[in-house]
Amino acid sequence: MKLLYISNSRIPTTKAYGHQIFKMCQIFARHNVAVELICPSRKNPEFKNVDAFVYYRMPKTFKLKKIYSYDPQWLIKFPAGTYIKFQALLFIISLLIYLLYKKNRAEYIFYTRDEYLLPLLQLFSKRVVWEGHSLPQRKKHYAHYFKQCYRLIVLTHELKKMLIGLGVSANKILVSPDAVELEIFGIRLDKNQARQELNLPQEKILFGYSGSFKTKNMDKGIKDILYALKIIIQEYPHAMFIAVGGAPEHIQEYKNLAEQIGVADNSQFLAQVTQDKLAIYQQACDIMLMPFPWTEHYAYFMSPLKMFENMASGRPIIATDLPAIKEVLNEKNSVLISPDNPVGLARGIIKLIEDSNLGDKLASQASLDVKQYTWHNRVEKIINFL
């Protein structure tokens, strides 16, 4: 099997999508698929002269091809969306030229997460696969192209239902949530040892959050965590919250909020770290939190990498009972609370503080349940479907 994975993305990137795309290509290659990852030569000053394979710490088992595409960054100062639309159009033109001269292109399956590339790709091949992580705003416009896809891979059953509602055949759609690398996140360290290595206080009750602080500029639950923390420290003044993985502007934003709420001394906000180090931070925590607020994206489309990483960590999880979350988590492997509810979140955290046996039971079940959600299993399932 030959596969062209086409993504209009900056590679490498600190964003989770970059890791997910690169990991998928790596595992496809391990399954003897000849993979080429096609992306534009977009300006990427943060990673100038950085080898993507070195950054993601993956062997060069597949080809990475960056095709020239003019990057009109001067348009960023114009109204929101202007740069994104023009950059996408310029990439489509570059991709058109590339595919016109691509040798043996009929031998390849075209695979993409970018729905706006479907009209072009379907001109060149009947074997176009779309991996859907959400539905575009103009979903009715794209319905025709979704129906023309050879296969569709989606993260949630909710997204599959919506595509069927648009007229896509159910037989074309595979539900395949995201995954985790157990070799990294399944490690087991003594909590005190992990805290010593990270210079974290031994005596604190530590609950953590991992990953980017916002998606599409939407809060991912940290605001509710800080308000819950305000409640918790009234009873447990040695409780502490640590968030790892934020962009500089978001770190400052939540530091300011923590100061306003009065929990600055009980909270810490850190930038992105390597996956190996993130796993150690998880081992240092007593509880892992992912209280996503209710939005359409969080409720129906997402399959967050942090969920599977938290499940593998051996630490109890508190999450909101959104439909997408409940496709993986349940009351036997986590504490589920209603979204947008700092009081309920505080109660859930206190419940686990006061009942360590419950936390151990939930964490143990999550560790067992996550074994089915590996990258190898995901790719094998997709290959069999193709």
URTANOR-V480030 format. One record per residue. N is the residue number from 1. PSI is psi in whole degrees, 0 to 359 (999 if undefined). D_LAST is the distance of its C-alpha to the last C-alpha in Angstrom with 2 decimals. Layout:
n,psi,d_last
N,PSI,D_LAST
N,PSI,D_LAST
This chain:
n,psi,d_last
1,138,9.78
2,139,11.51
3,128,10.93
4,111,13.65
5,114,14.07
6,122,16.80
7,126,19.22
8,68,22.71
9,153,24.09
10,124,26.97
11,122,25.81
12,171,27.29
13,157,28.34
14,348,29.85
15,150,27.48
16,329,24.88
17,326,22.06
18,316,22.85
19,319,22.56
20,316,19.26
21,313,17.74
22,320,19.41
23,319,18.48
24,317,14.73
25,319,15.21
26,315,17.41
27,326,15.20
28,314,12.20
29,323,15.07
30,336,16.31
31,25,13.23
32,29,14.10
33,131,11.88
34,105,14.38
35,137,14.53
36,123,16.99
37,119,18.01
38,124,19.92
39,165,22.57
40,159,26.07
41,61,29.34
42,152,30.67
43,132,33.97
44,65,33.55
45,330,37.11
46,334,36.35
47,33,34.15
48,128,36.09
49,18,35.75
50,126,33.44
51,124,30.66
52,323,27.43
53,325,26.50
54,316,29.98
55,314,29.86
56,358,26.64
57,51,27.89
58,146,24.81
59,156,24.93
60,76,24.08
61,358,20.95
62,166,19.21
63,137,20.81
64,115,22.20
65,116,23.37
66,113,25.73
67,145,26.55
68,131,29.97
69,119,30.15
70,131,33.54
71,99,33.74
72,66,36.43
73,341,37.42
74,344,40.84
75,351,39.30
76,329,38.74
77,348,42.37
78,173,41.72
79,149,40.67
80,134,37.50
81,340,34.33
82,309,36.02
83,314,34.75
84,316,31.17
85,315,31.02
86,321,32.68
87,318,30.73
88,319,27.40
89,317,28.88
90,324,30.04
91,321,26.67
92,319,25.10
93,315,27.86
94,320,27.32
95,321,23.57
96,312,24.42
97,317,26.83
98,313,24.48
99,328,21.72
100,326,24.47
101,4,25.48
102,122,22.19
103,141,22.17
104,34,19.32
105,336,17.27
106,343,15.55
107,349,13.84
108,147,12.02
109,132,9.09
110,128,11.33
111,128,10.84
112,156,13.89
113,353,15.83
114,105,18.53
115,332,18.51
116,352,21.47
117,347,19.53
118,315,17.30
119,318,20.11
120,312,20.53
121,325,16.97
122,348,16.42
123,334,19.53
124,340,17.99
125,148,14.47
126,353,12.60
127,70,9.25
128,127,10.31
129,128,8.70
130,125,11.61
131,109,12.29
132,125,15.35
133,355,18.32
134,174,20.78
135,139,21.63
136,161,23.77
137,321,27.33
138,56,26.78
139,326,23.95
140,326,25.25
141,320,25.25
142,353,21.56
143,319,20.63
144,317,20.33
145,327,17.87
146,318,15.74
147,334,15.76
148,351,14.84
149,147,11.61
150,314,8.42
151,156,7.01
152,131,9.51
153,123,9.91
154,157,13.58
155,333,16.16
156,156,18.23
157,328,18.64
158,318,21.36
159,322,19.15
160,316,16.85
161,319,20.15
162,322,21.30
163,321,18.32
164,322,18.81
165,337,22.43
166,359,21.66
167,7,20.22
168,137,16.45
169,132,14.99
170,329,14.36
171,342,11.55
172,350,9.50
173,128,10.48
174,127,9.70
175,119,12.94
176,99,12.94
177,169,16.45
178,188,17.57
179,189,18.89
180,154,21.86
181,101,23.08
182,334,25.37
183,334,27.15
184,306,28.63
185,354,29.02
186,10,29.71
187,158,33.00
188,118,36.23
189,147,39.42
190,135,42.76
191,317,43.12
192,323,46.48
193,317,45.26
194,318,42.41
195,323,44.93
196,318,47.35
197,328,44.81
198,3,43.98
199,44,47.62
200,150,47.04
201,136,49.87
202,328,50.00
203,354,51.86
204,150,49.55
205,113,47.22
206,119,44.18
207,140,41.22
208,162,38.47
209,136,35.80
210,149,33.16
211,180,31.13
212,149,31.94
213,339,34.77
214,152,33.42
215,128,30.21
216,37,30.73
217,19,34.40
218,136,34.22
219,146,35.89
220,19,33.69
221,354,36.45
222,325,38.85
223,314,41.52
224,324,41.52
225,318,41.63
226,320,44.76
227,325,46.49
228,321,45.64
229,322,47.03
230,322,50.26
231,316,50.61
232,320,49.69
233,348,52.19
234,326,55.02
235,328,54.54
236,80,52.81
237,344,54.21
238,13,52.51
239,147,49.00
240,142,46.95
241,135,43.69
242,129,41.68
243,130,38.78
244,124,36.85
245,14,34.61
246,153,36.41
247,153,37.01
248,316,40.75
249,328,41.48
250,325,39.86
251,313,41.71
252,321,44.96
253,315,44.17
254,334,43.68
255,317,46.64
256,319,48.74
257,318,47.51
258,322,48.26
259,317,51.71
260,321,52.31
261,333,51.32
262,28,53.40
263,21,50.81
264,325,50.69
265,346,52.33
266,17,49.72
267,154,46.59
268,135,44.96
269,124,42.29
270,155,40.59
271,177,38.31
272,143,34.91
273,173,35.03
274,161,32.74
275,321,30.28
276,317,32.53
277,325,35.51
278,321,33.77
279,325,33.10
280,321,36.85
281,319,37.74
282,320,35.77
283,336,37.72
284,345,40.90
285,157,40.33
286,326,41.45
287,143,39.01
288,138,35.88
289,141,35.70
290,66,33.04
291,69,34.92
292,136,32.82
293,169,34.80
294,117,33.59
295,163,31.82
296,318,29.00
297,309,26.73
298,323,27.72
299,325,27.83
300,337,24.50
301,329,22.09
302,153,22.70
303,77,21.32
304,135,23.94
305,324,23.59
306,331,27.24
307,314,26.58
308,325,24.63
309,318,27.10
310,320,29.97
311,323,28.66
312,342,28.51
313,339,32.00
314,13,34.00
315,144,35.85
316,148,36.13
317,139,34.29
318,126,35.67
319,163,33.26
320,149,33.53
321,55,32.23
322,152,29.88
323,316,27.08
324,322,24.30
325,319,26.31
326,355,26.94
327,343,23.28
328,314,23.84
329,153,27.62
330,183,30.22
331,350,33.92
332,343,33.44
333,9,31.90
334,168,33.51
335,120,36.32
336,133,35.09
337,165,37.44
338,150,37.60
339,160,36.67
340,44,39.43
341,81,41.86
342,326,43.65
343,315,46.05
344,323,43.34
345,316,41.68
346,318,45.07
347,320,45.58
348,318,42.22
349,315,43.10
350,323,46.62
351,317,45.28
352,327,43.32
353,319,46.30
354,349,48.56
355,80,46.30
356,331,44.78
357,320,43.92
358,316,41.63
359,317,39.96
360,320,39.47
361,315,38.04
362,317,35.49
363,321,34.49
364,318,34.13
365,320,31.80
366,321,29.67
367,325,29.46
368,316,28.16
369,327,25.69
370,346,24.12
371,338,23.10
372,346,19.83
373,58,19.01
374,160,18.60
375,322,16.43
376,315,15.34
377,320,14.35
378,311,12.49
379,320,10.42
380,319,9.94
381,318,8.81
382,316,6.20
383,316,5.09
384,327,5.51
385,328,3.80
386,999,0.00
